[in-house]
Amino acid sequence: VERLLVGEQAFGSRALEEALRPSFDDIFARYQGPIYGYILSMVGNAEQAQDLTQDTFVKAFKAMPHARDLVLPAWLYRIATNTALDALRHRRRLTWLPFGSGDGDAQLPAVDPDLPTHFAEGEVLRAALAQLTPSQRACLLMRARDGLSIDEIAAAMHMSKGNVKITLYRAKERFRAVYLGLQKPCDP
Amino acid sequence: MTCERIRPLLSSYHDDALSPEERARVRAHLSTCAACSAVLTAYETMYATLQHVVAPVPPDLRRNVYARIAEIEARPNARPPFVPAILAMLRSAGATAGLLAVLAALLAALVRLGGPQHADMRAAHGISAVGTALQHMHVSPIPTIPAGDGIVYVHLGGVPAVAANAGASRGELEWHAFAPGGQPRPLVTPGPSSVQVVTGLSASRDGDAVTYAVAGRGSHADIFRMTMGALQPTKVHVPDSGLLLYGASRPSGQPSSGPTPHGQTSHLVVGQVFPLSDGRLSFSLVGSTAVSIAVTSSNGLRTVEQLAPSVDDYAVSPDMQRIAWVQQGGRHAGRLEVANLGARPNTQTIDLGMGSHPVWAPDSRGILFLQGTVLALWSARDGSTRRLVTPNPAGHQFISAFTWAPGGRFFTYVMSSPNPHGTSTVWLRDTRTGYTSKSFARRWIGAIAWVHGRALVAPPPAATPPSATSTPSPKPAAQLNTTPTPYDDTATPADALYSFYNAINRRDFRRAYSYLSFTDGRSLRQFTAGYADTRYDEIVRLISAPYQNAANDHALTCVGIQLLAHNKNGQTVRYGGWYLVKSATGQNPRFAGWRIQMPGTHVKRGGAARVPPQARCVEPPPTPTAIAG
């Protein structure tokens, strides 16, 4: 994907430039795994994750001609994040189910009732992720799982860098608290 | 510093997002605080855990994504292109009867395959046929394509009749302009023999002539060249080459194809024909045992490459430096390869994956080819491949032929239906803008070549005058009784306005409408209706203001304009005002550049119309609708 700005002459410079942009195939081949994994961790349901990954790439395909400066991976993660967040929002509207009110923690956001199914041995992880707000989850996953920089996450989330840092901090703290709390019973 | 205050920094420290000073502070704190160190360790474990989550990609993800994209693009297809297939069959056919049988069978198969053609191609493409709303005989659907350009193609329309009545028909060469409303014009019916078929067709590099090969029995089987000016086919074949095409041919002299090992006569068919940059030709000679690639030379034919029967579809680059071919057999069957010719032939081979029907760009810097059923462009410069036209996997249509315009900026491709009507639709694409437009439809278009057909653009025949709707300018033909030369440029704000009014004057309201980024809620129909009384608009003056950034993303500027609207009733009305013009790059995929943000609203009408002070434009326009933009 680094071959964006070569050459001037082939069929007229703009044509070449167009021809040399990363093709959709390049982008799909490179990012199908990361994006699917990211969305799966976001929504926690493999079937829905596959649908949303498809949506993401179809949207990306449609948006490609419009995208003047197509900065990867932030551009793609932005689409994926919006797609996932939309789905989560929609799902929440549909399910109406407050989550996690059992332990009296009223501040817990309404998270999705059917979060990850793919953590075969990682129930704890899945439950911990479920305790994060969608945007905390998005930031944390992009940073921890996919290794995006703070700047890239800011671009993908439409947030300021400072906001990303704070969101990450809260995500980590909550995740740590939940993770530790959940892990304890399992520990000998 | 307390742990409480260090914790938010600790998170950013862990994410490597701190300034050097902050980093030093955190590090200092960590060296003394076990609790915070533990937190940091926890963060690291957390990230490691999240990284190790394995989520295998569902196997059908790719298929589903590409299927949906294909639906969107709906550039139909999914069946092997019939032209290369026909050529391949022709080339492998050993005898006339066999050849015809193959052709007939092939066509029959195509006919059988198809159902009724449902989807409106235009809608399926998601592309409106810009320029066809009102027809002009001499204007190409893409205005920057010279008027009079078109394609010469093998018209297979009569071929199915061959099956029923051998000796009745053959593939004919026809010409058709890209401009809507044109009529096909038959050029050549090859040879007197009933069994002659055009097997190879290509345009000269300047687009003023075509070269084609005719296979068949008799002396007319040969390679011909025909200029668009004269329309008189002349033989290219050089007699002393010892080559006699099809029939009782025994190549002598040059060991081009040679007798078969048993000394029998070898049957040769010319497959593809290409012009080379120095005016010579390259073509393939298909024999029963081998395919030869040959070039003409001053003293006859020279075989440049003797290929095993395993190599078929091929193309020599116009600069003669490279060759692209499709492996026909063996381990790499179906693989499209590019190899170097020249001093040290075949030193390097580039594998393009499964592909077929390579067509070199006129400047030898790229290859259009079919990747499966998708039309793709390979760039010789960096070796990247880009998919350009993705057909619909539903298979109602497929790409049956494609070729470059002489300059290499445009290309055209043919979508064909495997249905009993055999409809082929010709599309144009501007590689610079990505703009795609439908040109015309015809039954059974075979191989194609892009030519300048100025000499062929006859004045509209008197017998078929254009319909009333297509003649915008009636009697009072003081000025502009001819359609202006298309102007289509949005590189600068002024150009956008010139293009806009140029389109208006061409009565191409769809195109004009497309220059508007904000339409006041007017539909195209309403917009067009607004010009019902206008004969043409004359720009008296354009005043470009400096660009100014109104927002981060969109550059806005004002262009002052004075124009005279010449109405159909003979009146002339003066207009003056400012257009707010906006850089719309990226807003409309087929249309980068400047677009008109506030059409008309600032243009005042009246006898004393003059361009108002620029300050009026710089301020946000007062209408509430402006904000929506």
Chai-1 contact restraints between the chains, C-beta under 6 A:
chainA,res_idxA,chainB,res_idxB,connection_type,confidence,min_distance_angstrom,max_distance_angstrom,comment,restraint_id
A,R3,B,D382,contact,1.0,0.0,6.0,A-B,restraint_1
A,V6,B,D382,contact,1.0,0.0,6.0,A-B,restraint_2
A,G7,B,R381,contact,1.0,0.0,6.0,A-B,restraint_3
A,A10,B,R365,contact,1.0,0.0,6.0,A-B,restraint_4
A,A10,B,R381,contact,1.0,0.0,6.0,A-B,restraint_5
A,F11,B,G408,contact,1.0,0.0,6.0,A-B,restraint_6
A,F11,B,T431,contact,1.0,0.0,6.0,A-B,restraint_7
A,G12,B,R409,contact,1.0,0.0,6.0,A-B,restraint_8
A,G12,B,R432,contact,1.0,0.0,6.0,A-B,restraint_9
A,R14,B,R432,contact,1.0,0.0,6.0,A-B,restraint_10
A,A15,B,T431,contact,1.0,0.0,6.0,A-B,restraint_11
A,A15,B,R432,contact,1.0,0.0,6.0,A-B,restraint_12
A,A19,B,L377,contact,1.0,0.0,6.0,A-B,restraint_13
A,A19,B,S379,contact,1.0,0.0,6.0,A-B,restraint_14
A,A19,B,R386,contact,1.0,0.0,6.0,A-B,restraint_15
A,S23,B,R386,contact,1.0,0.0,6.0,A-B,restraint_16
A,Q32,B,V57,contact,1.0,0.0,6.0,A-B,restraint_17
A,G33,B,V57,contact,1.0,0.0,6.0,A-B,restraint_18
A,Y36,B,V57,contact,1.0,0.0,6.0,A-B,restraint_19
A,G37,B,A55,contact,1.0,0.0,6.0,A-B,restraint_20
A,L40,B,A55,contact,1.0,0.0,6.0,A-B,restraint_21
A,Q50,B,P58,contact,1.0,0.0,6.0,A-B,restraint_22
A,Q54,B,N64,contact,1.0,0.0,6.0,A-B,restraint_23
A,Q54,B,V65,contact,1.0,0.0,6.0,A-B,restraint_24
A,F57,B,V65,contact,1.0,0.0,6.0,A-B,restraint_25
A,V58,B,R68,contact,1.0,0.0,6.0,A-B,restraint_26
A,F61,B,I69,contact,1.0,0.0,6.0,A-B,restraint_27
A,P65,B,P589,contact,1.0,0.0,6.0,A-B,restraint_28
A,H66,B,G586,contact,1.0,0.0,6.0,A-B,restraint_29
A,R68,B,T585,contact,1.0,0.0,6.0,A-B,restraint_30
A,R68,B,G586,contact,1.0,0.0,6.0,A-B,restraint_31
A,H118,B,A55,contact,1.0,0.0,6.0,A-B,restraint_32
A,A144,B,Y47,contact,1.0,0.0,6.0,A-B,restraint_33
A,A144,B,L50,contact,1.0,0.0,6.0,A-B,restraint_34
A,R145,B,L50,contact,1.0,0.0,6.0,A-B,restraint_35
A,R145,B,Q51,contact,1.0,0.0,6.0,A-B,restraint_36
A,I150,B,A17,contact,1.0,0.0,6.0,A-B,restraint_37
A,K165,B,S12,contact,1.0,0.0,6.0,A-B,restraint_38
A,L168,B,S11,contact,1.0,0.0,6.0,A-B,restraint_39
A,Y169,B,P8,contact,1.0,0.0,6.0,A-B,restraint_40
A,Y169,B,S11,contact,1.0,0.0,6.0,A-B,restraint_41
A,K172,B,S11,contact,1.0,0.0,6.0,A-B,restraint_42
A,K172,B,Y43,contact,1.0,0.0,6.0,A-B,restraint_43
A,R176,B,A42,contact,1.0,0.0,6.0,A-B,restraint_44
